[in-house]
Amino acid sequence: MNHENRAAEALDGNAAAGLLSDVFAFEATIAQVTCRGCGATAEIGEMKVYGGAMGAIFRCARCDTAIIRLVRTSRAIWLDMHGANGFCARLKKDGK
């Protein structure tokens, strides 16, 4: 697959909200992640996402580094965040 075709298939991170809800007990699309490749910090919802029901790759919108890889099998959910330098999920004002 060439780069032009891949760019046409990219969705924003909000498209993976259902997949993320299987892993996180909070609204993960608004969590802040820092890219290991370029140092940019953005919400997961702002990343480019490639994938489908079985999994997804979340890429930095700035430099295209693969930040998060998430795979769902019949027995487990695998989460690889090697492309992230940091992850911050803000608490709601009531502390939850």
C-alpha positions in Angstrom: 0.0 0.0 0.0 1.5 3.4 -0.9 1.4 6.4 1.3 -1.3 8.2 -0.8 -3.8 5.3 -0.4 -3.1 5.0 3.3 -3.8 8.6 3.9 -7.2 8.3 2.2 -8.1 5.5 4.6 -7.2 7.3 7.8 -9.9 8.3 10.2 -9.6 10.5 13.3 -9.1 8.9 16.7 -12.8 9.5 17.6 -13.7 6.7 15.1 -12.1 4.2 17.5 -14.0 5.3 20.6 -15.8 1.9 20.9 -12.6 0.0 20.6 -11.0 2.3 23.2 -13.9 1.8 25.6 -13.1 -1.9 25.8 -9.7 -0.9 27.4 -10.3 2.3 29.3 -13.1 3.1 31.9 -13.1 6.8 30.9 -13.5 8.8 27.6 -10.1 8.0 26.1 -10.5 10.1 23.0 -9.8 13.2 25.1 -6.7 11.8 26.8 -3.5 13.6 25.9 -0.7 11.5 24.4 2.9 12.8 23.7 4.5 11.4 20.5 7.9 9.7 21.0 8.8 10.6 17.4 8.3 14.4 17.4 7.3 15.4 20.9 3.9 16.7 19.9 1.1 16.4 22.4 -2.5 15.8 21.2 -5.7 14.1 22.2 -6.2 10.6 21.0 -9.2 11.9 19.0 -6.9 14.0 16.9 -4.7 11.1 15.8 -4.9 9.4 12.5 -6.4 5.9 12.9 -6.1 2.9 10.6 -7.8 -0.4 11.3 -11.2 -1.9 12.0 -13.1 -4.0 14.5 -10.2 -6.3 15.4 -7.8 -3.5 16.1 -6.3 -0.2 15.2 -3.0 1.7 14.8 -3.1 5.3 16.1 -0.6 7.6 14.3 0.7 11.0 15.1 -1.1 13.6 12.9 2.1 15.6 12.8 4.9 13.1 12.0 3.0 9.8 11.3 4.7 7.8 14.1 2.7 4.8 15.3 1.9 5.8 18.8 -0.7 3.2 19.9 -1.4 -0.3 18.6 -4.5 -1.9 19.9 -5.6 -5.5 18.9 -8.7 -7.4 20.1 -8.8 -11.2 19.9 -11.4 -13.6 21.2 -9.3 -14.0 24.4 -7.6 -10.7 25.0 -7.0 -7.1 24.2 -3.4 -6.1 23.4 -2.3 -2.6 23.9 1.2 -1.4 22.7 2.0 2.3 23.5 5.7 2.2 22.6 5.3 5.3 20.4 4.1 7.4 23.4 6.3 9.3 25.7 3.4 10.2 28.0 -0.3 9.6 28.5 -2.6 11.9 30.6 -6.3 11.3 31.3 -7.8 14.2 33.1 -10.2 13.6 35.9 -13.6 15.2 35.9 -14.1 18.0 38.4 -15.9 15.7 40.8 -12.7 13.6 41.1 -14.0 10.6 39.0 
